[in-house]
Amino acid sequence: MHTMQHTAKKLLVIVLAAALMISGYLPAASAQGPDREVRSVDVKDETSFTVQFDKTYPAGIPAERMLDISVELDNGETLEPEVTDQEVTRQNRSELTVFHENDSLDGLAGELIVNGTAASFNFAPEEDEDEEDGMSIADVRSQEVGADEFWTVSGEVTAAFEEGGQTNMYIEDETAALLVRGSELGSRYDRGDVVSFTGTLDEFRDMKQLLVTDSELVEADVNAIEPELVDASFFEQDADDVQAKLIQIEDVSVLDNTDFNDFDALDGDGNDFRLLGAWGDLLEQTDYDLITGVVNYHFCENKLMPRDNADILEDAGMVQAVTASPDSGEVASGTEVTLRTATSGAAIYYTVDGSDPTTDSTLYEGPIVVDEDMEIRAAAFREDLEPSAVQTFTYTLRAEAGEVEIYDIQGSSHISPYVDQAVRGVEGIVTHTQNNGFYFQSAESDGDVNTSEGVFVFRSNHGTSVGDLVAVDGTVVEWEENGFDGNDDLTTTQITGSAINVISSGNDVPDPIVIGVDRDIPEVLTADPDTYDIYDPATFDAEANALDFYESLEGMLVEIPGQVTVTGPQKYDELTVISEEWGIENRTDSGGVYLEESAFDAELNTEIMFVNAPRGTVAKTGDYFEESITGVIGYNFGNFKLEPVNGLPELMDGGNERRDETTISFEDDQLTVATYNVENYYPGVPREKTERLANSMANELNAPDIITLVEVMDNDGTTDSGNTDASESYQRLIDEIRSQGGPQYAWTDVAPVDGMDGGIPGGNIRVGHIYRTDRVQLADDSVADPEEAVQIAEDGSLSHGTGFIDPGNDAFRSSRKPVISEFVFKGEPVYVIGNHWNSKRGDLAPFGMVQPPVQGSREQRLEIANVIGDFVAELNEKAEDPNVVVLGDFNDFPWSPPVEALVDQGGLYNAIYELPRSEQYTYNYNGSSQSLDSILVSDHLQDGLDVDAMAINSEFMEVHGRASDHDPIMVQLTIPDIDPDYDMGDVTPPEIRFVDEALNENPYVEINAGDSFDVPEVTAVDDVDGDITDQVDVTNNVDPDRAGSYTVRYEAVDSSGNRGLLTLDVRVLSNEAALETLENADFEQWESGLPVAWFGGASNIAQSRVNESDDAFSGEKAAQLVNTGTSHNRFTSERYQIEADATYTVTFQVKGTGEIRNAMFAEGLHGNNYSNYSPYTVLDGRDWTEVTWEYTAPGDAEAELIFSVRSTDDEHLVIDNVQIEKQ
């Protein structure tokens, strides 16, 4: 018996701060024990530290004999802490943890010194200021990406580019550089400005970026950051030392333009690197003296990206070109133009009369005021260099529209008739405010349904409130909101406010337009797409075209009348909804709306509306609001969206539940085949995803004979290692299917050529098959090479058991190749062809500027369909009535031309048509239930066909049990001419049994935390190989010191490859009290200024920010929580026991100003040990408010209840009377 035991002794300490580890190599001072060198010291918390030795530490020798320990405080004092306990780490016996519980470092800062090796610590109280003030860019880059945290960082702007409707701005300080992304940053800040940004840390294709929610100018025109002179070796450093940096490379040889804007290049030493010429004109086969730019991580590679042509210096003997800010274009009268050259010591001369400048022209000494149409010609001069080339900058004054109404500005079109014109005194009533502006609306309508009476005013620090009657001066712009690159999104009409005058306050806002009562949504995007012109107001018709209907409401107050039903799971903090009063007929049984075939390319349900929802909202298809929803209409990411003005009503549970079993009744002499898109699956996904997928396959689908898996990634997932093997991905899922009670599966696929099949870079997603070894087998175990096409012999047999169909065909460019396997079911061949066609990415959004919207991706899918159709037709010709199943994710609808072409060419039938129309879906996109997955079968297999599309994922969020974004679909087939008595050979796995018979009846063990655990013994017997107990492998992850649920796995494989599996569930019981017995829940007990039984290990709020308050909800005391920053702080309980599958309802009282939410810290239960947070409850000075949150424990564990707070002000937040009920 081979045992692989992975346990770790948990240190019973509370980690309250990150520690700085400083390595050293000084010998031990003590001579009273074995010779050991201290390699490093790490301060863990106020009462413990770890020491790393060069060899294993002798556990029996007291630390005092081996270590000379002292503390030097920042105030000059010296301490010698007393050792109270010690512990050698089990996995690393050269590491010793030392405890000094009688000499806490709480409230102190300084250095801990062990045998001359020092480690800094700082447990001093934090200053009462915003938590993230003063963070460097390097500090922010080191934070966790994707965490629900807001970070504030300042840096100097070195570059800015407008992409996808937002600004990509590069900032840098003395520690690092960072890409920040947000709306309109480029119009607010210039290169050289120092700006403070707040936002969340994210990654786009592995390049870190801050998604900006707020920004503020710190100091203009600083220009302290100089480009760093580097060579090609610079790009070999860690990403945090390279990305977004402003750099220069000398003596550059640009070689070939390899792809789009990519250029191969050499530095002066002949070392290669990549240039990205997206913003500067680079020439092939050209030498440059100097190229400057920022580092952009672009398609898996760091590249030097010049910011403009001024960064590209072909001749160093010439002064660099003059640049202007702002650049040429329309400007308002009085605009100041600043001229610059990157050449130090150069003087700029300019003209405005059309002549070329010389040193006799006007010397540039300060900004040039543009008060008329003007052409500025400028050149830079320095005595020791050739003058720069003359640059011409042309400015025209922006037209002024004067005094107009909002509906005049909006006009009856998608583009304002006053775009780029200045407007004055535009009046309206403020209906909704945001940090960066407000919506306002005319008090009276003009009576024209084609014009909107509302508009957004962009202006930070606007100082307006809902109900204010205001007059606005500014410039009309058509702004491209946040969106997808290259998607030609609509623009939104806005006013960039220059002056705002509040005329009066407290006015009633205009009544909202009630959809379905005042106005009906047209059922088609455009009624006459052939003649529609989005730029021609004459074709604009809000009563006939849904595209124009929503545009005519842009910026206005709108009401969706209740009941309002959710048509898809919450995603991106948005809900898709309809009103039940609208009488929509194409409904699913669960309350959704299914997509119907359309005469136009862009199939959509125009009546489905998007509603912005608070972060963390949990909603599934069929949930509903009994009351109406009122908000203003905005637009981003290709869709019009309603922003609620008074929050959302209470969301009611619509009763939609995941099915736990298929409708297909298993028949021994029939074949079940399923397709399941497993959404980028590989061994590194969370354990819960594997368990859910395996449960779907083993139990909910009742273990189909063959399952075609779509989106299986290679073993290391998104790591771009060059590896394409996915054996571990398949095996992990197969093993979990066994653990879930399913049968033994095997797998087959063709590993693709690295990077050639699209999908996430490095992932090498592919299609493969898993199959039950007790029911079917491959006709041939051979697998074709990825560039070798499977051939069909004259008798219909295949050249390989598994292989690609025509992989070299251009139809499969950057897309998955179809994989065919020939299986044998009870003596009869079955040909299964798995598919994952090219995605719809790149198709234009229906609500976009290009009409009709081009569905360009469909052309490639039609090419793919023809290739596969030809293959199936050839198979039909050479084999007599072959049993063919073509299935997978076609990324298109059953009625689409590509899928229908394959059906026609291959003599196939789409099994999804066997289902009622309301059940024909496997996916939800933009709130519409639709089928991108199909199973096509040979025409003769329609006899006895049974079909089930299991809606267990697409309508739900992960919190509901969703395992993927697609639903599985399955068929049961009657295969002609089978042999019911067909001999499959040895398909019986070994039987593994516990020696202790009681465990065979109930494979479950319970121990208390701290007890020892011995793995129970087993025997293994195979019906052919006999006793194979000595071949049993055991995997044991039980940590007897940490409460939780664990599994011990026993596996044995016989000579035929059949795998036996036995599992033992082990529950380690906590010694802590139950969570529902929360101590000091009313905050009446305080010691040393802190609430008793609070401040668990997951707390990161400073103790100085938790104060005793006499403003109690009941009793005499409560807890005040202070965090004025925008990044949240956690205040937690001590540890308590939680029970698997129990639901805990947490209720508490809160008052004051700030934002508060809840979560649970439970080690081992969640990906980063933290559960999903509840949505923030926002308080604006309100009196006591009751907040309720529910948490269902996914397993047994010890947990801390989290109160997360941020943005507190005035009296901050006060909490009291925490109550917990267990259900």
Summary of the structure (lengths in Angstrom):
residues: 1223
radius of gyration: 33.9
end to end distance: 42.0
largest distance: 104.2
contacts: 4190
relative contact order: 0.06
helix: 10%
strand: 40%
